[in-house]
């Protein structure tokens, strides 16, 4: 076989190996990032962590025969947990802070009451848990919620964030090249 034929075979192998390695490394690094987000939600003692972790989705789309785009999608309401709302959101010290207004009207009292019961909170200044739920809903509507960053601390952290995805893919190039020789 000619030298050209050998090079063409090696390039074909490299292309195949690169796609496999890229997908594997991206999947691994994104799973690691998901675990770090999960840990951050636990550290924040977020009441929404189970629902949020369940609703964070990863998607993948073929860009060409060689590459796949991977992306992460969180539910729309996650931004309010991440950044907070209203005047309370101004306490956020994380990078890339965005200001969101307080929600119009009151938050869902039923959901707040369910949370109060689940956390077994006994009101000190209110007669019932329902009264406490109404007071919390009114406060959320008037002055907002405190931020509980869970994504930015992970995304911008060099040991867990986007840089690890980049590094993993650089490693995929090297591994695929070694396997193709």
Buried (B, 14 or more C-beta within 10 A) or exposed (E): EEEEEEEEEEEEBBEBBBBEBBBEBBBBBBEBBBEBBBBBBEEBEBBBBEEBBEBBEBEEEEEEEEEBEBEBEBBEEBBBBBBBBBEBBEEBEBEEBEEBEBBEEBBEBEEBBBBBEEEEEEBEEBEEBBEBBBBBBBBBBEBBBBBBBBBBBBBBBEEBBBBBBEEBBEBBBEBBBEBBE
